[in-house]
Amino acid sequence: MSDLIRKSVQAMSGYVPGEQPKDADIIKLNTNENPYLPSPDVQDILSMIDIAVLSRYPDPVCMELRKVIAELHGCAVEHVFVGNGSDEVLALSIRAFVERDGSVGYFDPSYSLYPVLADIEDMEKRPVPLDAGFGWRMPEDYSASLFFLTHPNAPTSFGYEKAKIESFVSSFPGVVLIDEAYADFADENCMDFVQRYENVLVARTLSKAYSLAGIRMGYCVGHAELIGAMYKIKDSYNVNYLTQELARVAILDQDTMKANVQAIVETRALVAEKLSELGFEVGESKTNFLWVKPLGIGAKALFEALRKRKIIVRYFANDKRTCDHLRVTIGTAPEMFAFLDAVEAILNEGG
Ligand SMILES: Cc1ncc(COP(=O)(O)O)c(C=O)c1O
């Protein structure tokens, strides 16, 4: 049977997404989703959609949606690619920009999907270890065909100095895809680089700040030739009709997105302060999650004790650089108070 499956596929491990429990009374802080409702316009348009349109194929190039994104970022539609989640944008960028004997780079730790995507295409992986405090570290002589630069980074929640990123992209020989899945929660982003550097793509998603992980929509902005290459190789109808419509109205309603982000940023500060008071190491988050190193209890023990109390956070067991940390998504304020109460109770019980 195994003869039927590509050797590289047999050898690779697939991506393991965060758990999606069905139990309604679980406090779910493990996959960096947004706890607030998306724009009310999403509900309105959903109620108004005529099901007759669903018998037709959707617009293969998402023109109306791209117009809204182009307007948002002050560019032309030729500079915008829309995908079935930013995961699709990442996968297509490997297929469009990396030759068979090319290589895929990314920081370690960063988004754990990148090595899996490289494995799927059987490409060489060139991870760059971040420094001991998970800060920027780029060897002088480093090169790769495509570099995935998560900014702000996940799972660490930290941003990098923009000047360092700019100096890197300006001399990098290949394509740099700056994965800005969490940029709406940060005070700066790299969208302006796409106007100055032909080799830069900036990817965004509606899964985080826009509270729309369920519709699967992500996009990237960059040079028209790079975008054109991605359009050449994508599936014919990669973004379904409902997603195109819901994403369009959600992006038009910047106020709702910004209000939700503001609430998360405020809760984030509160939780970070409280965990620091408990002695935890908490880095300065630029995202909708915190990267914390517990004190007085191991990360694994805390993860398991929280789980028993129906609170799920993310624990990366299999990596020695990350296994003493937990990644905690910022939920609603009541969810986070319940989380903090549980952490205190667990610490008081001694684990
Ligand atoms: C850094 C990063 N990029 C991309 C994604 C995926 O986004 P999407 O839901 O648009 O596929 C995630 C999801 O957690 C992420 O953390």
The ligand as a Gaussian input file, in Angstrom:
#p B3LYP/6-31G(d) Opt

LIG

0 1
 C        1.142000      33.180000      12.220000
 C       -0.098000      32.635000      11.626000
 N       -0.291000      32.723000      10.306000
 C       -1.405000      32.222000       9.740000
 C       -2.389000      31.618000      10.494000
 C       -3.566000      31.011000       9.803000
 O       -4.527000      31.912000       9.490000
 P       -5.797000      31.504000       8.646000
 O       -6.862000      31.150000       9.629000
 O       -6.120000      32.711000       7.850000
 O       -5.437000      30.335000       7.769000
 C       -2.233000      31.501000      11.864000
 C       -3.269000      30.833000      12.652000
 O       -3.194000      30.571000      13.814000
 C       -1.057000      32.022000      12.449000
 O       -0.845000      31.911000      13.771000

